[in-house]
Amino acid sequence: MMGRVVALGQWHGRDAAALVVDGRLEDLWIDPPGEDALRPGAILRGVVDRPVKGQGGVFVRLPGGMGFLRQVSGLAPAQRVIVQVTGAAEDGKAVPVSLRVLFKSRLAIVTPGAPGLNISRRIKDEDCRAALSALASEGMQGAPEDHGLILRSAAEVADEAEVAEDIAAMRDLAAAVMADVSGPPELLVEAPGAHELAWRDWSDPAPDAVDDAPDSFARLEIDAMIDVLRSPEVPLPGGGFMAIEPTRALVAVDVNTGADTTPAAGLKASIAAARDLPRQLRLRGLGGQITIDFAPIPKKDRGTLDQVLRAAFKGEAAETTLAGWTPLGCYELQRKRDRVPLEALL
């Protein structure tokens, strides 16, 4: 199973999508069980409830539950707002939502409240950028003045008619939804499912193969790859391992050298763990505060590990802040909770 393969199949009776690159699972989407209006990506009309003292935000009444909006200024109780679910809710907490609503398709993103026309920086060809800029200007005519547009990198290889169609669809959807502020809490745009997310976000670069057979997960051994993720231990080259264990407050990561007792063992195991950590957090759907206890290394080698971590997390879709070393020698980072944890789907 070499190359870039997208599998669209079923996992325990639910739609699921997997991205496999050269035989290794790189990304995974699984639809949660049941109907849930408060899944990440959903767009809803909410009603401002009350401020949360000391947290700089307000509760928002939503269909099926409460949301937490990290903003107070300009909002009043009973005010109607259009919000988007930005992540999975922690147990016992309100769903995180934002007034920064994004309408995404495979080629275009319309950004209410953030005007301007932008082309993905990954598109380098100047002639292509000029052509796409012209399409963007034409396609956004008639849109509300405060609506902006981002053309995604996949637009570089799409034909003009497809790009224009995507822009028009997102433009019209955004205008209709953002104007629909009257009424009680209501789901306005459903969260994308696993297959839609795969089609939307894994198309650049284009996959070498797409397998949408019902048994694709079993035949491509993706079921077995998911089963591996149920264990906290992740083997590392050279016999070391890291243990990834989510707790209520944070995600703890412990890196061990295993049987290797050579002087360089700590640095080798820590570098291997740092390189694989973004993939492991992504596949397991883990976010929030991450505390890593790397294998013992001299302080002079921390700079090397810093560089490896920055390179590893560069380009991650989930917003990540690398906080750095603690006085006790652990490393901390913050990752946005952008999906339902895998353990909640098992």
C-alpha positions in Angstrom: 0.0 0.0 0.0 2.6 2.5 -1.1 1.7 6.1 -2.1 -1.0 8.4 -0.8 -4.2 6.4 -0.4 -7.6 7.7 0.9 -10.0 5.1 2.2 -13.7 5.9 2.5 -15.4 3.2 4.4 -17.2 2.1 7.5 -16.0 1.5 11.0 -18.3 -0.2 13.5 -21.3 0.9 11.3 -20.3 4.5 11.0 -18.8 6.5 8.1 -15.0 6.8 8.5 -12.1 8.0 6.4 -8.5 7.2 6.6 -5.4 8.8 5.0 -2.6 6.2 4.5 0.8 7.3 3.2 3.3 4.6 2.3 1.5 2.1 4.5 1.3 4.4 7.6 -1.9 5.8 9.0 -1.5 9.7 8.8 -5.0 11.0 9.5 -8.4 9.6 10.5 -12.0 10.8 10.7 -14.8 8.8 12.3 -18.4 10.0 12.6 -19.5 10.0 16.2 -22.5 7.7 17.1 -26.0 9.3 16.9 -27.1 12.7 15.7 -25.3 15.6 17.4 -25.8 19.2 16.4 -22.8 20.3 18.5 -20.0 18.6 16.5 -16.9 20.5 15.5 -17.6 22.6 12.3 -21.4 23.0 12.8 -22.8 26.5 12.4 -25.7 27.5 14.6 -27.9 30.3 15.7 -27.4 30.8 19.5 -28.8 33.1 22.2 -26.4 34.8 24.5 -27.1 33.7 28.0 -24.9 35.0 30.8 -21.2 36.0 31.3 -18.8 33.7 33.0 -17.1 35.7 35.7 -13.3 35.4 35.6 -13.1 33.5 32.3 -13.7 36.4 29.9 -16.6 34.8 28.0 -20.3 34.1 27.9 -22.5 31.0 27.8 -24.6 30.7 24.6 -27.8 28.7 24.5 -27.6 26.3 21.5 -29.9 23.5 20.3 -29.0 20.5 22.4 -26.8 22.2 24.9 -24.7 25.1 26.0 -21.8 26.8 24.2 -19.0 28.9 25.6 -18.0 31.9 23.7 -14.7 33.5 24.7 -15.9 37.1 24.2 -18.0 39.6 26.2 -17.7 43.0 24.6 -20.5 43.9 22.3 -22.7 41.1 23.5 -25.9 41.4 25.6 -28.2 38.8 27.2 -30.8 37.4 24.8 -28.9 38.6 21.8 -28.9 36.3 18.7 -25.5 35.3 17.4 -24.3 33.0 14.6 -21.5 30.8 15.9 -19.4 27.8 14.8 -18.4 24.9 17.0 -14.6 25.0 17.1 -13.9 21.8 19.0 -15.1 18.9 21.0 -16.5 19.6 24.5 -14.7 18.2 27.5 -16.8 16.2 29.9 -19.0 18.4 32.0 -18.1 21.6 30.1 -19.9 23.7 27.5 -19.0 23.3 23.8 -16.4 25.8 22.6 -17.9 28.1 19.9 -16.6 31.2 18.0 -18.1 34.2 16.2 -15.4 33.7 13.6 -17.4 31.5 11.2 -15.8 29.8 8.2 -17.6 28.4 5.2 -15.3 25.8 3.7 -15.4 23.8 0.5 -12.6 21.9 -1.2 -11.4 25.0 -3.1 -12.7 28.0 -1.3 -13.2 29.4 2.2 -15.6 32.4 2.7 -14.8 34.4 5.8 -17.6 36.7 7.2 -16.1 39.5 9.2 -12.7 39.2 7.6 -12.9 41.0 4.2 -10.3 40.6 1.5 -9.3 38.2 -1.2 -6.4 35.8 -0.5 -4.7 33.0 -2.5 -3.0 30.2 -0.7 0.7 30.9 -0.2 1.4 27.3 -1.4 0.5 28.4 -4.9 3.7 29.9 -6.2 3.1 30.3 -10.0 2.4 34.0 -10.6 0.3 33.4 -13.7 -1.9 31.0 -11.7 -2.2 33.4 -8.8 -3.3 36.2 -11.2 -5.9 34.0 -12.8 -7.3 32.9 -9.5 -7.3 36.4 -8.2 -9.5 37.4 -11.1 -11.8 34.5 -10.5 -12.0 35.5 -6.8 -12.9 39.1 -7.6 -15.6 38.2 -10.0 -17.0 35.4 -7.8 -17.4 37.6 -4.7 -19.3 40.3 -6.5 -22.6 40.9 -4.7 -21.3 39.3 -1.5 -21.7 41.4 1.8 -18.9 43.9 2.1 -17.4 42.3 5.2 -17.1 38.8 3.6 -13.7 37.7 2.5 -12.5 34.8 0.5 -9.5 32.4 0.6 -8.7 30.2 -2.3 -7.1 27.0 -1.1 -4.1 25.3 -2.7 -6.2 22.7 -4.4 -7.6 25.5 -6.6 -4.3 25.5 -8.5 -5.1 22.3 -10.4 -8.8 22.7 -10.6 -10.5 24.1 -13.8 -11.9 27.6 -13.8 -15.5 26.5 -13.9 -15.1 24.3 -10.8 -13.4 27.1 -8.9 -16.1 29.6 -9.9 -18.8 27.1 -8.8 -17.2 26.6 -5.4 -16.8 30.3 -4.8 -20.5 30.9 -5.7 -21.7 28.1 -3.5 -19.8 29.3 -0.5 -20.6 32.9 -1.1 -24.4 32.3 -1.3 -24.4 29.9 1.7 -22.4 32.4 3.9 -24.7 35.3 2.9 -27.9 33.4 3.7 -26.7 31.9 7.0 -25.1 35.1 8.4 -28.4 36.9 7.7 -30.5 34.3 9.5 -30.3 35.8 13.0 -34.0 35.7 14.0 -35.5 32.9 16.0 -34.6 30.4 18.7 -31.4 28.4 18.9 -31.1 26.4 15.7 -28.7 24.3 13.7 -28.1 26.1 10.4 -25.3 24.1 8.8 -24.5 20.6 9.8 -20.9 19.6 10.7 -19.1 17.8 7.9 -19.0 14.1 8.1 -15.9 11.9 7.8 -16.2 11.4 4.0 -16.8 15.1 3.4 -13.8 16.0 5.5 -11.6 13.6 3.5 -12.8 15.0 0.2 -12.4 18.6 1.4 -9.1 18.5 3.2 -7.1 15.6 1.8 -7.2 16.5 -1.9 -4.0 18.4 -2.0 -1.8 16.8 -2.9 -4.1 14.6 -4.8 -4.2 11.0 -3.6 -2.7 8.2 -5.7 -5.8 6.1 -5.0 -9.2 6.4 -3.4 -10.8 3.2 -2.1 -14.5 3.7 -1.3 -15.4 0.0 -1.2 -17.5 -0.9 1.9 -14.7 -3.3 3.1 -11.8 -0.9 2.5 -10.9 -0.5 6.2 -10.7 -4.3 6.7 -8.9 -5.0 3.4 -6.4 -2.2 3.8 -5.8 -3.3 7.4 -6.9 0.1 8.7 -9.0 -1.6 11.3 -5.8 -3.1 12.7 -4.1 0.3 12.6 -6.9 1.8 14.7 -6.7 -1.0 17.2 -3.1 -0.1 17.8 -4.1 3.4 18.8 -6.1 1.9 21.7 -2.8 1.2 23.5 -1.1 4.1 25.3 2.3 2.8 24.3 3.9 3.8 21.0 7.0 1.9 19.9 10.0 4.0 18.8 13.0 3.0 16.6 15.8 1.5 18.6 13.6 -0.2 21.2 12.3 2.8 23.0 8.7 3.8 23.5 6.4 6.7 24.5 3.3 6.4 26.6 0.4 8.8 25.8 -2.2 9.0 28.5 -5.0 11.6 28.6 -6.2 12.7 32.0 -9.0 15.1 33.0 -6.5 18.1 33.2 -3.9 17.3 30.6 -2.3 14.8 28.3 0.8 13.2 29.8 3.5 11.8 27.5 6.3 9.8 28.9 9.3 8.9 26.7 11.6 6.0 27.6 14.7 4.5 26.0 13.8 0.9 26.7 16.7 -1.5 26.8 19.1 1.0 25.2 21.5 2.3 27.8 24.1 4.0 25.5 24.9 7.7 26.2 23.0 8.8 23.1 19.9 6.7 23.9 18.0 9.5 25.6 18.4 12.0 22.7 17.6 9.4 20.1 14.4 8.3 21.8 13.3 11.9 22.4 13.9 12.9 18.8 11.9 9.9 17.5 9.1 10.7 19.9 9.0 14.4 19.0 8.8 13.6 15.3 5.9 11.2 15.7 4.0 13.1 18.4 1.9 15.4 16.1 0.6 12.3 14.2 -0.2 10.5 17.4 -2.1 13.4 18.9 -4.0 13.9 15.6 -5.0 10.2 15.2 -6.0 10.0 18.9 -7.9 13.3 18.7 -6.1 14.7 21.7 -5.7 18.3 22.6 -5.5 20.8 25.4 -2.4 21.0 27.6 0.2 18.4 26.6 3.1 17.7 29.1 6.0 15.6 27.8 8.6 14.0 30.0 11.3 13.3 27.5 14.0 10.7 28.1 16.9 12.2 30.1 19.1 14.4 27.9 21.8 17.0 28.7 20.5 20.6 28.8 22.8 21.4 25.9 20.7 19.1 23.7 17.4 20.8 24.4 18.0 23.3 21.6 18.2 20.3 19.1 14.9 18.9 20.5 13.3 22.4 20.2 14.1 22.4 16.5 12.8 18.9 15.9 9.5 19.8 17.7 9.1 23.0 15.7 9.7 21.2 12.4 7.3 18.3 13.4 4.4 20.6 14.3 4.9 23.0 11.3 1.9 22.7 9.0 -0.3 21.0 11.5 -4.0 21.9 10.9 -4.7 22.2 14.6 -3.5 25.4 16.2 -0.5 24.5 18.4 1.5 26.6 20.8 4.9 25.3 21.9 5.3 26.7 25.4 8.8 25.2 26.1 10.6 23.7 29.0 9.3 23.8 32.6 11.6 24.3 35.6 11.3 20.5 36.4 12.6 19.6 32.9 9.3 18.7 31.2 8.1 20.2 27.9 4.7 21.8 27.5 2.6 22.6 24.5 -1.0 23.5 23.9 -3.0 21.9 21.0 -6.5 23.0 20.0 -9.1 20.3 20.5 -10.3 20.1 16.9 -12.1 16.7 16.9 -13.8 14.2 19.1 -11.2 12.1 21.0 -10.8 8.6 19.5 -11.4 7.0 23.0 -14.9 8.6 23.0 -15.6 6.9 19.6 -14.5 3.4 20.5 
